[in-house]
Amino acid sequence: GESIWSKLTELVTGSSLYHCGVAFWIRDPHYPSRLIVIEAHQGGRRMVTLSAYAGHDIDVFKAPISWETNCGFLMDKTGMIDYSYKNYIAVGLRVVFHIKSKLGLAPKEEICSQMVASYLNQGGLLLQPDPSPSELFDVLRTLNYEMATSLVLG
């Protein structure tokens, strides 16, 4: 990303990862299928086609929860949840100083990695409520490795 927020996220976390979302297919017999991403963005929670990120490198993980069972959590509040700069700062302070910020997390507001963690927690995972994108990446990479290993060895 080229925005100041992307660059600041990369600087604070020491990672090239700066954003995340949940991708899913919209399929309709009368309309071409589209790959959609639900994301928390500076304008709030929204849905965009994945082609909006065509110029970006993307890492993809299969969610370890059922989309059909848990999609309501994301879909029902799309367009209704604001982006939280307060939460963005709180997560940054936790990452840099390894302490919980006294700012607390703003209710009814979120950043991208909080949205994804909340979605995964709806499906029974127990992720921390305020990960950075790179922390979330590490957890999902480990979960997907463990799933693949259990499939291969099991």
N, C-alpha and C positions, 0 to 999 in steps of 0.2 A: 504494500500500500504506500501511497505517496502522501497521505494526509498527516498532519501533525500528530493525530491520535494514534495512527498506526506506528509512526516512528517512535513516539513516546512509549508505547507498549513494548516495542522491540527493545528499546534502551533499558527500560525498567526490568523486564523479565530476562534479558540476555538471550532472547530467542528471536528467530525470524518469524515466529507465529504471532499474529496480531488480531485474528478474527476467527469466529466459528459460527456454525449454524446447524440446522437439521434439514437434510435434503430428503425429498420424497417425490414420487411420480404422481402427476395428475393425469388420469386416463379417462377419456370420454370417447365413445364410439363415433361422435359427430365432429370431433376436434382432434388435431394431432396431439399426441402425448407430450407433456412438458415436464422437465425436471425442475422442481421448485425448491427454493431454500427459504425456511423461516429463520429470521435473524433478528437480534436486537441491534438496532442501528441508531445513529444520532437522532433520527426522526421518531424512534420508538420501534416496537415489534412490528415487523412487516414480512410480506412474502414477495420474493423476486425470482425470476427465472435464473437458473444457474449460469446462463449465458452472460449475465451481468458481471461475472467474474472470469470471463474468457481469457483475459490477459494475466491471470494470476496462477501461481502454482498452488495446487490444492491437494491436501491429504484427505483420504476418505476412509472411514471406518464403518463397518456394519454395526449398527446400534445393537447392543446386547439385550434389547427389550423389543416388544411387539409394537410396531407403528399403529396397527389397527386398534389395539387395546388402549394405547396411551396418547393418540394424536389429539384428542379433545383438549388436553391440557394446553397444547400450543395453539391450536386453531381457535379455540373459544375466546382467547384474549388478544389475538392478533389485531393490531390497530388500536388497542386499548391500554397497552402498557407503555409507559414512557421510558426513554433511555435515561440512565442515572449517572451523571458525572460524579456525584457524591460516592456512589458505589465504585466507580472507576478509580477514584482517588483512594478509597478505603482498601481495595484489592492491591493497588500499587504500594501502599504503605505496608501492608502485610507482607508482600513479596520482598520488598527492600529491607524492612527492619525485622521481619520474622515475628511480628506481634500483631494482635488484633487491634484495629484502629478504634479509638474511642468515638469516631464518627458514627459507627454503627452502619447498618445497611438500610437504605431508604426503602420503605414498603411500597409496593405497587410500581416499582421502578426496577430496572435491571440493566446489566451489560450482557454482551453476547454469551460469555462463558457461564454466567449465572443461569441464563435461560436454558442452555443445553444441560447443565448439571441438574437443574430442577426437573427438566423433562425426563432425564435418565433416572432420577430419584423417584419419580412417579411410577416407574417400572420396577422398583424394588432395589435399585443400587443405593449405596450409602456414600455418596460423594460429598465432599465439603461444599457448603452453600456458596462459596465465593472463590472459585478457582480462577486463575489466569488462563488464557487460551493455551499456553504451553503446559501448564499443570494438567489441564483437561486432556490435552494431546497425550501426555505421558500415561495417564490412567487408561485412556481408550486403547493406546498401543499395547499396553500390558494385557488388558482384557481380551483384545482380539488375538494376541499371541497365545494366551492361555486357552482360548476357544479353539484356535487352530491346532494347538498341541494336543488338546484333549480329543479332537476329531481324528488326528493322525494316530495318536497312541492308543486311544480308547477303543 
